[in-house]
Amino acid sequence: MDIDIQGLIKSFINRFIVDESKEMAMVELKYPEKRKLFVKSLIDNKDGILDRRLIKPLNARIKVQEVIEELKLNKTDLCYVISVYSKIDDKVIQIDFALNTIQQQGVGGLIVNLSATRIYFETASGSPEKFIGEVLKN
């Protein structure tokens, strides 16, 4: 299965990032050395980057399987990961593995389904905040 990662990133940005931050997001996600800046910016200023109309907070104690159900996905569905944790960053992996890794490592990250219509975002360790987002348009 060939996946157009740049197209996926562009769709994610167009759908979930506020207009003022789209150009910054595109640059930071295009270049590997700048990707961590995007995640750190997102963690520090999620309200200024993510379109708040499309995201909702989750209970901080929500389990992986419950997140998958909230996202209306199956645990073996593939997703794209943006994270400061290099072992999963810029990878297409199963959603359950991605969620478990982000939660266990406490590094924060963003998970995008392959149609770029659903996302999961978790801030870094401590008392991580968790969010999901969904758009209905393609």
Secondary structure, DSSP 8 states (H G I E B T S, - for coil): ----HHHHHHHHHHHHB-HHHHHHHHHHHHSGGGHHHHHHHHHH-HHHHB-TTSEEEE-TT--HHHHHHHTT--TT-EEEEEESSTTTTTEEEEHHHHHHHHHHHT--EEEEETTSSEEEEE--SSS--EEEEE----
